[in-house]
Amino acid sequence: MATNLRTTTFNSCPSSTETDDEGVQGTCEDASICKRFAVSIGYWDDPYLQHFVRLCKERKAPEINRGYFARVQGISQLIKAFLQKTKCHCQILNLGAGMDTTFWILKDQDLLPDKYFEVDFPLIVTRKVHSIRSRPLLSKPILELHSEDSLQGDGHMLDSKRYAIIGADLRDLPTLEEKLKKCNMNAQLPTLLVTECVLVYMTPEQSANLIRWAASSFETAMFISYEQVNMDDRFGQIMIENLRRRQCDLAGVEPCKSLESQKERFLSNGWETASAMNMMELYSRLPQAEVSRIESLEFLDELELLEQLMTHYCLCWATRGGSKLGLSEVTC
Ligand SMILES: C[S@@+](CC[C@H](N)C(=O)[O-])C[C@H]1O[C@@H](n2cnc3c(N)ncnc32)[C@H](O)[C@@H]1O
């Protein structure tokens, strides 16, 4: 088994002196640094990420880059399928968004929803708001769609006609809801919620509360979640142990046992349909020309490593309402 050769994961960890929440916030930096590295060697285009995160000098392993490629492609396909079904007459809530750049990319593609919301811890949001305000490439697209000359908000949030970023703790649902409503979240609109590597940092009870809150708040909705799966097997246990040794506890690993447990957390918390696919399966379904292009970027000697990593992450998506829109037909 290649398990011991490179025990890489898509998570990062803070130093042992940091508290749990600081550790979780630290994962934002790691995800965006890995994405930035993959972008810098041509895996996909993202002209915005460089304005949020520095380029890491150290090379990332090819299986990590391919993993991020599959993750970004998979999530983007599902988001676009939702936008197509709703003809963009909808809202998107990216929860635990970190330095995600989807808003800017959708704007370039003329695919923006009525409103795009991002939520993360106040500390992360403060950093992101600072980048947005100080770089015209990031603030101009927001201002162009806004009816006023300046953007509302303070260090912890920013609100405009089509984009809002809010500093809030996803475990404190009354405050989260209050802040979203202040930024004109519209519960009547078809709503897409996205959590990319986020739920695993909350206890199963906390993530179930968030999933249930989402189901009870929006009549027509879809939820996309990307995170670990098959964590009960040997490789999964090694991933957990490696992270724990680096003071990073995956508090929410319990629902990450299997594709079934991933779906079940939605079906038992108010969602009507749920689908899940591991990332190896998703990778095999990506357009062949695109896969050949990225596979020619770097030589990967240990295909087993890629397979091990990709079978330990999955995309899960759930829907409720939306039969007229055909939301339950959405797939990767
Ligand atoms: C691994 S990062 C992923 C960031 C982004 N979704 C991506 O994939 O690039 C996890 C993010 O979730 C955020 N997060 C985790 N728990 C949270 C909570 N309880 N409230 C707000 N944000 C949270 C972290 O601060 C971090 O930005």
The ligand as a Gaussian input file, in Angstrom:
#p B3LYP/6-31G(d) Opt

LIG

0 1
 C      -10.879000      24.109000       4.688000
 S      -11.416000      25.765000       4.688000
 C      -12.302000      25.799000       3.129000
 C      -12.506000      27.178000       2.582000
 C      -13.262000      27.200000       1.264000
 N      -14.581000      26.645000       1.421000
 C      -12.476000      26.437000       0.230000
 O      -12.754000      25.256000       0.022000
 O      -11.570000      27.023000      -0.365000
 C      -12.746000      25.747000       5.883000
 C      -13.394000      27.096000       6.064000
 O      -14.557000      26.964000       6.856000
 C      -14.583000      27.994000       7.809000
 N      -15.386000      27.552000       8.961000
 C      -15.280000      26.355000       9.605000
 N      -16.120000      26.326000      10.658000
 C      -16.786000      27.503000      10.663000
 C      -17.791000      28.068000      11.515000
 N      -18.252000      27.411000      12.594000
 N      -18.247000      29.305000      11.243000
 C      -17.758000      30.001000      10.181000
 N      -16.806000      29.514000       9.326000
 C      -16.334000      28.283000       9.589000
 C      -13.122000      28.211000       8.139000
 O      -12.866000      29.464000       8.755000
 C      -12.477000      28.072000       6.765000
 O      -12.435000      29.292000       6.068000

